[in-house]
Amino acid sequence: MTLKEAGTKATINLTNWKTTAMGIILAGITILSALGVFTPEQATGVQTEGINIVEAVDVIIKAVSAIILMFAAKYGV
């Protein structure tokens, strides 16, 4: 596998983890809301913040991946 193929596969996997994480967060919050742990207003706020956290982690992972690929390209790894 070449470095270019590895980068493409990493991007695909990053998309999958993000979708999975959002689904788990939303399902968990929905269950907690149905059980009365959260009010509907609180559940909306928690969902928004959970999605923001997942988006932030995604950006951090992409930035670190870009830095690694820059050094890999520069040093021929």
KOLNU-28864 format. One record per residue (C-alpha): residue in one letter; residue number from 1; x, y, z. Coordinates in steps of 0.5 Angstrom, whole numbers, plus 500, padded with zeros to 3 digits. Each point is the difference from the previous one (the first is absolute). Example, Ala and Ser with C-alpha at 12.3 -4.5 7.8 and 13.67 -1.06 7.14 Angstrom:
2
+--------+-----+-----+-----+-----+
: residu : num :   u :   v :   w :
+--------+-----+-----+-----+-----+
:      a :   1 : 525 : 491 : 516 :
:      s :   2 : 502 : 507 : 498 :
+--------+-----+-----+-----+-----+
***
This chain:
77
+--------+-----+-----+-----+-----+
: residu : num :   u :   v :   w :
+--------+-----+-----+-----+-----+
:      m :   1 : 500 : 500 : 500 :
:      t :   2 : 503 : 507 : 498 :
:      l :   3 : 499 : 506 : 504 :
:      k :   4 : 495 : 503 : 496 :
:      e :   5 : 496 : 494 : 501 :
:      a :   6 : 501 : 500 : 507 :
:      g :   7 : 497 : 507 : 500 :
:      t :   8 : 494 : 499 : 496 :
:      k :   9 : 498 : 494 : 505 :
:      a :  10 : 502 : 504 : 506 :
:      t :  11 : 495 : 506 : 497 :
:      i :  12 : 494 : 494 : 499 :
:      n :  13 : 501 : 497 : 507 :
:      l :  14 : 500 : 507 : 503 :
:      t :  15 : 493 : 502 : 497 :
:      n :  16 : 498 : 493 : 503 :
:      w :  17 : 502 : 501 : 507 :
:      k :  18 : 497 : 507 : 500 :
:      t :  19 : 493 : 497 : 498 :
:      t :  20 : 500 : 495 : 505 :
:      a :  21 : 502 : 504 : 505 :
:      m :  22 : 494 : 505 : 499 :
:      g :  23 : 496 : 495 : 499 :
:      i :  24 : 502 : 497 : 507 :
:      i :  25 : 499 : 507 : 503 :
:      l :  26 : 493 : 501 : 497 :
:      a :  27 : 498 : 493 : 502 :
:      g :  28 : 502 : 501 : 507 :
:      i :  29 : 497 : 507 : 501 :
:      t :  30 : 494 : 498 : 497 :
:      i :  31 : 499 : 494 : 505 :
:      l :  32 : 502 : 504 : 506 :
:      s :  33 : 495 : 505 : 498 :
:      a :  34 : 495 : 495 : 500 :
:      l :  35 : 501 : 497 : 507 :
:      g :  36 : 500 : 507 : 502 :
:      v :  37 : 507 : 502 : 502 :
:      f :  38 : 500 : 506 : 495 :
:      t :  39 : 494 : 504 : 498 :
:      p :  40 : 499 : 501 : 493 :
:      e :  41 : 503 : 507 : 500 :
:      q :  42 : 506 : 497 : 504 :
:      a :  43 : 501 : 495 : 495 :
:      t :  44 : 500 : 504 : 494 :
:      g :  45 : 506 : 504 : 503 :
:      v :  46 : 504 : 494 : 502 :
:      q :  47 : 499 : 497 : 493 :
:      t :  48 : 502 : 507 : 497 :
:      e :  49 : 507 : 500 : 505 :
:      g :  50 : 501 : 492 : 498 :
:      i :  51 : 500 : 502 : 493 :
:      n :  52 : 504 : 506 : 501 :
:      i :  53 : 505 : 495 : 504 :
:      v :  54 : 500 : 495 : 494 :
:      e :  55 : 502 : 505 : 495 :
:      a :  56 : 505 : 503 : 504 :
:      v :  57 : 504 : 493 : 501 :
:      d :  58 : 499 : 499 : 492 :
:      v :  59 : 503 : 507 : 499 :
:      i :  60 : 506 : 498 : 504 :
:      i :  61 : 501 : 493 : 497 :
:      k :  62 : 500 : 503 : 493 :
:      a :  63 : 505 : 505 : 502 :
:      v :  64 : 505 : 495 : 504 :
:      s :  65 : 499 : 496 : 493 :
:      a :  66 : 502 : 505 : 496 :
:      i :  67 : 506 : 502 : 504 :
:      i :  68 : 502 : 493 : 500 :
:      l :  69 : 499 : 499 : 492 :
:      m :  70 : 504 : 507 : 499 :
:      f :  71 : 506 : 497 : 504 :
:      a :  72 : 499 : 493 : 496 :
:      a :  73 : 500 : 504 : 494 :
:      k :  74 : 506 : 504 : 502 :
:      y :  75 : 505 : 494 : 502 :
:      g :  76 : 497 : 495 : 495 :
:      v :  77 : 497 : 495 : 505 :
+--------+-----+-----+-----+-----+
***
